[in-house]
Amino acid sequence: MKILRLGLPGGLQMSVTSFSNIFVQGYINNFGSDCMAGWASFNKIDQICLLPMQSLQLSATTFSGQNYGAGKIVRARKGTFAALLMGMIIGAVLLCLLQVFPDQLTALFNREEGVLYYGKYFIRVCSLFYIVRVWNPILAGSLRGFGNARSPMLILLFGFVVWRQFYLFVMTRITDSFFPVSIAYPVGWTMCSVLMLIYYLKFTKTLKEESFS
């Protein structure tokens, strides 16, 4: 039951988020086949860039869980913020690489002029938020290490599904510009990062006070 209590929320969150991405793809498709192919190229590159963040997430889960079990809440927090610092450094390095070589990276998957334009656009816009994006997986992983899997699930579902879909629904009715749609992912990342950080600080502060009482 403990395994299910910790594992099911994460699985549910990933499943619902993946399903909601179909609707994001629908908005992208409205701008034509070149845009669709450019988006696909960016997604492949983005999945590679996400790997270091996922590794830090797993490390934060393990580190927080071990220290929480030992009653060392302060050390668990320090470890999490060390992981955040490493993640932001990695995000900054990836940001620089993606800003300098967007054409070459997109050309790995498609060399058509229209596809290169959209692929380069997505890479340059979305990569600007990589430093903030890393907060989500690391803080969520740390909270799961504390045995709290439900709260990160709810925060991520709100940011990646509810807020993102609401944002796209409103913006596509205000304007037919491509830019608001292109930052739909970063909008969700930023919202999740802010909410996750606020909740993490509040949650760990409560744990620390309880451990000292």
C-alpha positions in Angstrom: 0.0 0.0 0.0 2.9 2.4 0.7 4.4 1.7 -2.7 1.0 2.3 -4.4 0.5 5.5 -2.3 3.8 6.9 -3.5 3.8 5.5 -7.0 0.3 5.9 -8.3 0.2 9.8 -8.1 3.3 10.1 -10.2 2.0 7.6 -12.8 -1.3 9.4 -12.9 0.3 12.8 -13.3 2.5 11.6 -16.2 -0.4 9.9 -18.0 -2.8 12.8 -17.8 0.0 15.3 -18.8 0.9 13.2 -21.8 -2.7 13.0 -22.8 -3.1 16.8 -22.5 -0.1 17.3 -24.8 -2.3 16.0 -27.6 -4.4 19.2 -27.3 -1.3 21.4 -27.3 -0.3 19.6 -30.5 -3.7 20.5 -31.9 -3.0 24.2 -31.5 0.4 23.7 -33.1 -1.1 21.9 -36.1 -3.2 25.0 -37.0 0.0 26.7 -38.2 0.7 24.2 -40.9 2.9 21.2 -41.7 6.2 23.1 -41.4 5.3 24.2 -37.9 4.3 20.7 -37.0 7.6 19.3 -38.2 9.6 22.1 -36.4 7.7 21.3 -33.2 8.5 17.6 -33.6 12.2 18.4 -34.1 12.2 20.6 -31.0 10.5 17.9 -28.9 13.2 15.4 -29.8 15.9 17.8 -28.7 14.0 18.7 -25.6 13.7 15.1 -24.5 17.5 14.8 -24.6 17.9 18.0 -22.6 15.5 16.7 -20.0 17.6 13.7 -19.1 20.0 15.5 -16.7 17.0 17.1 -15.0 15.4 13.6 -14.6 18.7 12.3 -13.1 18.8 15.1 -10.6 15.1 14.4 -9.7 15.9 10.8 -8.9 18.9 11.9 -6.8 16.8 14.4 -4.9 14.2 11.7 -4.2 16.8 9.3 -2.8 18.7 11.9 -0.8 15.6 13.4 0.7 14.2 10.0 1.6 17.3 8.9 3.3 17.8 12.0 5.3 14.1 12.3 6.2 14.3 8.7 7.5 17.3 9.7 9.6 15.4 12.8 10.9 17.8 15.2 9.2 15.3 17.6 7.6 17.8 20.5 7.3 20.3 18.3 5.5 17.6 17.1 3.1 16.7 20.7 2.3 20.4 21.6 1.7 20.8 18.6 -0.6 17.7 19.6 -2.6 18.9 23.2 -3.1 22.4 21.8 -4.1 20.6 19.7 -6.7 18.7 22.9 -7.8 21.9 24.8 -8.2 23.5 22.0 -10.3 20.3 21.8 -12.3 20.3 25.5 -13.0 24.0 25.4 -14.1 23.2 22.5 -16.4 20.2 24.5 -17.7 22.3 27.5 -18.3 24.9 25.5 -20.3 22.1 23.9 -22.4 20.5 27.3 -22.9 23.8 28.7 -24.3 24.3 25.7 -26.6 20.7 25.8 -27.9 20.8 29.5 -28.5 24.0 29.2 -30.5 23.3 26.1 -32.6 19.5 26.0 -33.2 19.9 25.6 -37.0 22.3 22.8 -36.7 20.2 20.9 -34.2 17.0 21.3 -36.1 18.8 20.2 -39.3 19.6 16.8 -37.6 15.9 15.9 -38.2 14.8 18.1 -41.1 16.6 20.4 -43.5 13.6 22.1 -45.2 13.6 25.8 -44.9 10.2 26.2 -43.3 10.9 23.5 -40.8 14.2 25.0 -39.9 12.5 28.4 -39.3 10.0 26.9 -36.8 12.4 24.5 -35.2 14.9 27.3 -34.6 12.1 29.5 -33.2 10.8 26.9 -30.7 14.4 26.1 -29.6 15.3 29.7 -29.0 12.1 30.6 -27.2 11.6 27.6 -25.0 15.2 27.1 -24.0 15.2 30.5 -22.3 13.1 28.9 -19.6 15.4 25.9 -18.9 16.9 27.5 -15.8 13.4 27.7 -14.2 12.1 24.5 -15.7 14.6 22.4 -13.6 12.8 23.4 -10.4 9.8 21.3 -11.2 11.3 17.8 -11.3 13.8 18.3 -8.5 11.4 19.8 -6.0 8.7 17.2 -6.9 11.3 14.4 -6.5 12.4 15.8 -3.1 8.8 16.0 -1.9 8.2 12.4 -3.0 11.3 11.5 -1.0 9.5 13.0 2.0 6.6 10.6 1.3 4.5 13.4 -0.1 3.5 12.3 -3.6 0.0 13.7 -3.9 0.8 17.4 -3.6 3.4 17.5 -6.4 1.0 15.6 -8.6 -1.7 18.2 -8.0 0.7 21.1 -8.6 2.0 19.6 -11.8 -1.4 18.7 -13.1 -2.6 22.2 -12.5 0.4 23.8 -14.2 0.9 21.4 -17.1 -2.7 20.6 -17.8 -5.3 23.0 -16.4 -3.3 26.2 -16.5 -1.7 25.5 -19.9 -5.0 24.5 -21.5 -6.7 27.6 -20.0 -3.9 29.8 -21.3 -4.1 28.4 -24.8 -7.9 28.6 -24.9 -7.9 32.3 -23.9 -4.9 33.4 -26.0 -6.1 31.8 -29.2 -9.3 33.7 -28.9 -7.6 37.0 -28.3 -5.1 36.8 -31.1 -4.1 34.5 -34.0 -0.4 35.3 -33.5 2.0 32.3 -33.3 4.0 33.6 -30.4 1.5 32.9 -27.5 1.1 29.3 -28.7 4.9 28.9 -28.9 5.4 29.7 -25.2 2.6 27.4 -24.0 5.1 25.0 -22.5 7.2 27.6 -20.8 4.1 29.2 -19.3 3.2 25.8 -17.7 6.8 25.3 -16.5 7.0 28.7 -14.9 3.6 28.4 -13.1 4.6 25.0 -11.8 8.0 26.2 -10.6 6.6 29.1 -8.6 3.9 27.0 -7.0 6.3 24.1 -6.3 8.9 26.3 -4.7 6.3 28.0 -2.4 4.8 24.7 -1.4 8.2 23.0 -0.9 9.4 25.8 1.4 6.2 25.7 3.5 6.1 21.9 3.7 9.7 21.5 4.7 9.5 24.4 7.2 6.6 22.5 8.9 8.6 19.3 9.0 11.6 21.1 10.5 9.5 22.6 13.2 7.9 19.2 14.0 11.4 17.6 14.2 12.5 20.3 16.7 9.4 20.1 18.8 
